[in-house]
Amino acid sequence: MKFVPLIKESHRPLLLVLAVSLLLNLFAIWWGLPSLRGWAPDELVPSTIMDAVNMHFSHGWVSPYPPFHYYVLALSHLPFRALDGLHVLDFSSASTYTALFYLGRLISVLMATLIVVLVYRIGLEIYDRRAATLAALITALIAPFVYHAKIATVDIPYIFWFTFSLLFFVRVLKNHRLADYLLFGAAAALAVCAKDQAYGFYVLTAPAILCALHRHRKKEDSSAKFARTLVDRRIILPPLLAAFLFVLLHNILFDPQSVLAHLRLVIGPASDYIPVYENTIPGHLNMLWQSIRHIHFSLGWPLFLACLAGLAASAFPKRRNPLLFWLLLPGFSYYLFFIHVVRMNFDRWLIPLCIILSFFGGKFLSGLVSQDQKLRRTKKALVGVLLIYSFFYSASVDLLMAKDSRYQVEKWMRDNIGAEALVGVMDSKEYLPRLDGFRWTMIKFPLRNFEQEKPDYILINVEYMRRHDPKGPKYKFYLDLTQKKLKYRLAAGFKYESPWILMSPGSVLTNLEKINPEIRIYKRLS
C-alpha cells in the first residue's frame, strides 16, 4: 500500500515559516492584559469600538484613523452581543472586555499570518518556490512586524491590504486580466480606508499600470492608440470600484461631517504630523539616512545586508527580473508622496518597504544556496546561522514584552504599598503599571494640589519622561526628584536586562522602546 503524505513536500517549508511566524506573533499576546487600556499606544481597545458603535460611526464620531478596521472589530463583537441578548454572558463584564481585547489582537495575528502567505504567493509570481519561501520568512522576522502583529493597531490591517494589492499589481503586469485590475483597485481602496497614509503607494503605481497596459496592447496590435487605452475598461472600472468603496466605507453620502472632521484631525492644526526634518536638501538627506537606519533596525544586520545584496545583484542585466523591480515602484511612490511630504518617519511606517526588500533578500539567499556545488553545504550553514540569529533578533521583542518591567513593578507595589497609600503619576496610563487596586492621583502642572494631596509614592517612566521638553515643568519636576530637591527618595527601580536581547532601538523612532521601560518608584520621606 502506497503511503500518501497529508502535506505535500513542496508546501512543508511554507508551513514551517508560518509556524515560526505564529510562534513569534502569539507569544506575549497577553502583554499588559487584563486592562482597560493596555500598554500599546494607538491600540484600538474595546471601549473605543463600543463608543463608535454607540454613535453608529456617525453623528460627530471622529477618529485619527479611517473607519474600515473599526468596522472589522465591531463585527467581531457581534457574537458577544448576541450571547448577551440570550443572557449567556454579560457584555459589560470585565471578563468579556478582556476576551474582546484578545479577539482584536488575534485578528491582527491572523492578518499578519496572511501577509506572510501573500508574500509567498507574490514570490511564486516572480521567481521560484525557494526564493518565495525565504522572502516570506524574512517578512515574518521583521521586528516591528512581530510587535504590531500581536496588538490591535491599524498598522497590520493596512499592510495586509497593501500586500494584497501588491499581489494583484504583479498579476496585472503579467496577465492584464480585468479581474486582477478590479481586485487591485479594491485592495488599494481598502488599504487607504484602513490607514490614510496608504494612498502614497498608488500615486505612481496607477499611471505605471496605465503605461504597462498600453505597451501590452501595442504588442498585440502595433496600431493601438493611447487614447483607446485611456478608455479601456481595465482602466475605467478599477478607479470607479475604488471610489465606490471609499465613499461607502467612509459613509460620505450620509455623514460627510465625520469625514471632514477626520481630515481636519489628520491634516489640520491638530495633526500629529509635525515635520521633524527641514524642507531642504540636507534635511531630506538626513531623513533618508534615518529611514535607512529604521529599515536596518527592523531587519537586523544580517537580513538588512542580504536584502541590500539582493537589490544590488538584481540590477545586473543577466539577473534582472522586471517583475521584481516593478515591486520597488509602490515603495518609491510611498516615500516620495507620503514620507517626503510629512517630513518625519517611524519604523512602523517603513514595514511595507521592508516587505518589498524581503523579495530581494529572498532571491539573494536562494541564489546563495543553489550555486557552486562544492561550497553549497558551507553556504547553507551560513544562511542557517543568519536566519537563526534573525529569529532570536525578532524574538527579542517577545522576550521584552513577556518580561516587561511593569510586571515586576506591580509585584513590588503589591508587596510594599499599603491599601491606604496614595500613588502619584504623571504619564498616560499605557506607559505605567496597572494601578487597579491602588489609590492613585494624576500630578498636574502647575503643581497646585500637589502639596495638599502629598502622594506617598511617585511612579516615573524614565524613558517617557526624557521625551518631555527639558525646560518644561514635567522634566524639571523629574530632575528635582532625581536630585533629591523634593521630599522623596528612590525606593526601587526596574528594567529587565538579558544577554538574549539582541535588539536595541537606540535613536530609532519606534514604539518598541515603549516595551520594558525603566520605571522608578520614589517614596515620600516621613
N, C-alpha and C positions, 0 to 999 in steps of 0.2 A: 504494500500500500504506500503510495507516494505521499510524503508529508508536505502540506501546503502551509507556509508561514502566515500568521494572521496579519503581519505587517510586511509589505514589500520591502526588500532590501534597499531599494532606491530612496524610500521615504524615511528610513531609520535615522540618518544624520539630521534631517529636519526635526524629527520628533525629539531627538536629543537636545537640539538647540531650543526647542520650545520648553522642554523640561527645565533646562538651565534658566531660561527667561522667567518661567513661572516661579521657580525657586527664589530667584532674586527679587521678584516683584511681590510675592506673597509674604515673604519673611519680613517681620516687623510691621505688618499692615496694622497692627494694634497700637502703633505709636500714638501716644497721647490720649488713648481711649480707655475707659469711658469718659466723656467730657461733652459739655455743650458746644464748645468752640474748637477743640483740638489744638494742636501746636503748629499747624501748617498755615502760613499766610495765604490769603486769597482762596482758601478752600470753600467750596460750595457746601456748607453744612446743612443738615436737615431743616433747621429753623429758617434758613434763608429760602429754601424751596417752599416750605409751608407758607411763609409770608407771601411769596409770589403767587401761589395757588389761591390763597385767600383773597388776593387782589385781582384774580383772574388774569394775571400777567398784563394788566392794563389799568386805566383809570389812575394814572400817576405812578404806576410801578416803573422803577428805573434801576438799572444795574450797570456796573462798569463793563460788563460783557454782554454780547448778544444773547438772545433768549434760547437758542436751539438746545444747548446741553441742559439748561434749566428744564425744558420740556421732557428731555430724556429721563432726568432724575425724578421729575414729578410723576411720570408714567410708572417708574419703578415703585413709587409709593402706593399706587392704586391697590395692589393685593392687600396691603396692610390696612388701608382704609375700608376695603370690603370686609375683611375679617373683623374690624372694629364694628362695622354695621351689623354683623352677625353675632356680636358680643363674644367673639372667640378671644380677642385680645383688646387691650386698651391702647388706642393710637397715641394718646397723650402721655403714656407712661415712659419712665426713664429707660426701661429695657427695650421698648420699641424704638425709641430715639437712637439708642446705641446700635440696634440692628439696622436702622436706616443709614446710619453713619457708615457702617461696614459695607452695606449694599452699594452706596455711592462709590466707595473705594474699590469694591470688587468690579464695578463697571469699568473703572479706569484700568484695572488689571486685565480684564477681557479685551479692551480696545488696544492695550499695549501688546498683548499676545497676537492680536490680529495684525498689528503693524508689522511685527516680525514676519508673519506669514506673507503679508503683502510685499515686503522687501524681497522675500524668497521668490514670489511669483514674478515680480519685476525682473529679478535676476535671470529667471528662466527665459524671459522675453529677449534678453540682450546677450546672454552667454550661457555657459554650461552649468550643470547642476552643482558641481563642487564649488564654483565661484559664487553661485547664488546662495548656497548654504552658509558659506563664510561671510558673505555680506549680511545675511540675517543674523549671524552670531555677533558680528561687530555692532549691529544696531542694538541687540539685546544687552550689550556690555557698556553702552553709553551711560556714564554715571548719573547725570541729571535725569535721564530717561528712567533709570531704576527708581529714583526718588519720586518723580511725578507719576509713575505707573501705580503707586500704592496710595495716592491721595486723590481727593475728588476736586481737582482744579480743572480748568478748561484746556490745559496745555495738551494732555494726551488726546482728548477728543478732537481738537482741531488738527493735530498732527496726523491722527488716523485718517481724517477725511482728506487731508492734503496728500498723504501717501496713497490713498485710494485713487485720487485724481491723477497721481503720477503714473500709476499702472495704466490707466486709460490714455494718458498722454503718450506713453510708449506705444500702445496698441494703435492709436490713431496714426502715428508716424509710420508704423509698419504696414497697416492694412487699409486705413482710411475707410472704415465701415461706419455707417451712420450711428449704429448702436454705441460704438465706442465714443464717438463725438458727444452723444447725448449724456452718456454716463460721466464723461469728463466734465461737462458743464454742470451736471447735478452735483457731483462730488466737490467741485470748486465752490459752488454756492453754499453747500453745507459747511465747508471749511471756514468760509467767511462768516457764516451765521453762527459758528461756534466761537470764533475769536476774530475780531475785526482785522487784525494785522495780517491775516492770511491773504488779503487782497493783493499784497505785494508779489506773491508767487505768479500771478496771472497777468500782470501788466504787459510783460514782454512775451509771455507764453502764448497768449491768444493771437497776436499778429504773426508769431512764428508758425503757428498751426495753419494760418491762412496762406502763408508763403509755401509751406510744405504741401498743402493741398493743390496749390496752383502748379507746382513742379510735378506733382503726381498726375494731374490732368494733362500737362504738356507731354509727359511720357506716353500717355495713352493716345493723345491727339495733338500733334505738333501745332495745329492751328487754333488751339484753345485760347480764348481771350481772358484776361484778368477780370474784366467786367463780369463775365459769366461766372467766374469763381466767386465773386463777391455775393452773388445771389444764389449760390449753391445751397441746397437745404442743409448740408452739413455745416455751413457757416451761419445760416439764419436761425435754425431751430435751437442749437445748444444755448446761445445767449438768451433766447426767449424763455427757455426752460429755467435757466439760472435766475433770470429776473423774476419769473413767477414764484420760484421757491423763496427767493429773498423777500419779496413782498408778502408772501403768505406767512413765513415764519416770523417776520418782524411785525405782523399784524398792522401793516401800514394803512390799509384801507379803512380800518375801523378804529384805530388808535394811533394816529400819526404823532400825537403829542409825546407819547412814551419814547418813540424813536428819536424825535428831536431832542428830548431830554437826555437820552443815552448819548447822542452825538455831542451835545454840549459837555457832558461829563468826560467824554473821551478826548475831544479836541478843543474844548473850550478852556476858559480860565482855570477851571478846577481840575484840569487834566494832570495825571501823574507824569506825562511825557514832558518833563522839563529837560531841555538839552544839556548834556554833560560836556560835550565837545564843541569847540568853537567852529563856526561855519567858515573855516579857512582850510587851505591845503594842509598845513601842519596839523590842524585839528582833526581832519578826516583821516590823515595818516595815523595819528595816534589811536583813533577809533578802530581803524583796520587792524592795527597791531594788537589792540585789546581783544578784538574779535578772534584773531588767531590764537591768542592766549586762552580764550574761552573754549575754543574747539580743542586745543591741546589738553586743557584741564578735563573736558568732557570725555575724551577718548583715552587719556593716559599716553605716556610717551610711546610705547610700542605700537599701538594701533594708530596713533597720530602719524608716526613715521611711515607705517605701512600704507596708509591712505595717501600720504604725500608721494610716496614712491610709486604707487599705482597711478596717481594722477600724472606724474612725470613720464612714466613708462608708456602710458596710453597715448601720449602725444606723438610718439614716433609713428611714421607713416605705415610701417609694416604691422604695427599693433593697434592701429587706430580703429576704434569701434564707433561709428557715427551715432548709434543709439545711446551709447554710454556717454558721449559728450553732450548729447541733447539734454541729458539729465541736469547738466550744470546750469542750463538756462533759467529754470524756475528759481534756483538758488541765487543766481546773479540778479534776477529781477527783484527778488525779495530784499536783497541787501541794498540795491540801488533805490528802490521806491518805498522801502519802509525804514530800514536801519539808517540809511543815508539821510532820510528826511527828518526823523525824530532825533538823530544825533545822540543816541545812547543805546546801550545793549546789555543784555544779561545772558548768562549761559543757556537758560531755558529758551530764549528766543532763537538760539542757534542750533537747537537739537535737530530741526529739519535739515540744516546744512551738514551736520554730522551724518545724518542718514544718507544724504546724497553722496558724501565722501565714502561711506561704507561700501558702495558699489565698486569704487576704485580700489579700496583696500581688499575687498573680497577677490577681485580679479588678480591683484598682485600676489596675495598669499596662495591662491590656487596655482598660479604660474610657478611660484617658488617651489612647490612640492611636486610638480609634474614634469620638471625638466632635469636634465643631467642625471641619468640613472645612477651613476657612481656616487653622487652626493645626495641622492634622494632621501635616504634614511636620516642623514645629518640635518637636512633641511626640514624634514618632517619633525624631527626632535626640536629644532629651533622654533618652528611655528607652534608646536605644542607648548613649549615653555612660554612663549609670547602670550598665547591665549590663556594659559593658566594664571600668569601674572595679571592679565587684564581682568580675569574673573575675580581675583581677590581685590583688585583695584576697585571695581564696581561694587563688590560685596562690602567694601569699607562703609558704603552708605548704609547698608543694612545693619552692620555692627554698631555704627554710631547711633542709629535710631533705636536699636534694641537696648543699648546701654546708655541711653541719654542721661545726662547728669541730673535732670529733673526728677528721675525716679529716686535717686539717692537723696536728693533734697527733700522730697516728700517723706521718705522714711525717717530722715533726721528730724523733720518737723514733728512727725507723729511721736517720736521718742523724746523730744526735748521741749516742745512748745505746748503749754497747757491750754485748756479749752477757753480760759478767760483772757488769754494774752491777745493783744491786737497786733496784727501784722500790717506794715505799710508797704505799698508797692507803687511803682511809677510807670511801669511799662504796660503795653497791651497784654491781655491775658494769654494770648497764644505764645508769648515769649517767656512765660513764667510757669512754675509748677502749678498743678491743680490745687486750688485753695478750698475745695469742698471740705466742710467740717471745721474750718478755721474762721475766726473773726478777722476781717481784713478791711483796709481802707485805702483809697487811692490818694496818694500825696499829690496835691495840686499846687500849681505855681501861678502867682506868687504864694509864698508859704503863709497863708492867712490863718489856717486852722491847725497847722502842724503842732505848735506848742500846746494847744488846747487838747488835741487828741493824744499826743505823746505815744506813738506806736511803740510797743515793747520790742518789736523786731522790724527790720527793713530788709527786703529782698531786692537784690540788684542783679540784673542780667548784664554782665560786663561787656559782652560783645555788642549788645544792642545800645548800651549807654555810650559806647565810643562812636556811634553814628550821629549823636547829637552835636549841635553847634558847640565848639569848645568855649565860646564866650556866652553861651546861653545859661539860663538858670538851672536846668536839669544837670548839665555837666558840672557846673560849679558846685551844686549840692553833692554830686558824686565825689568830686575832689575833696570837699570838706569832710566827707565820710572817711575817705582813704587816708587823709592827712590828720585824722583824729581831732578835727576842729569842732565836731559835734559830740554830744554825749552818747556816742555809740562806739562800740569796738567790734572788730571782726570775730564772729563766733564760729563760723565754718565756711568752707568754700569747696565747690565740687566741679570737676570736669573730668570726664572719662578719658583715659590715655591707654593706648595699646600699641605694641610694635606691629600688630596686624593691620593697622590703619595705614594704608598706602597713599591715601588721598589727602591733600592739603589745599584748601581753597586759596590761601594767600591773599593776593589783591584782586582775585576774580570776583565779579559781581554775581553771586549765586545764592539761592535760597538754601543751599546745603550748609552754609555757615550758620544757619539758624537751628541746625541739629546740634545736640550736645553742647549748649552754650555754657560758658563759665558762670556759675551762679554763686554769689557771695551773700552770706547772711550776717547782718550786723545786729548786735543786741544792745539795748539801751542800758547805760550804767545805772545801777541802783543808787 
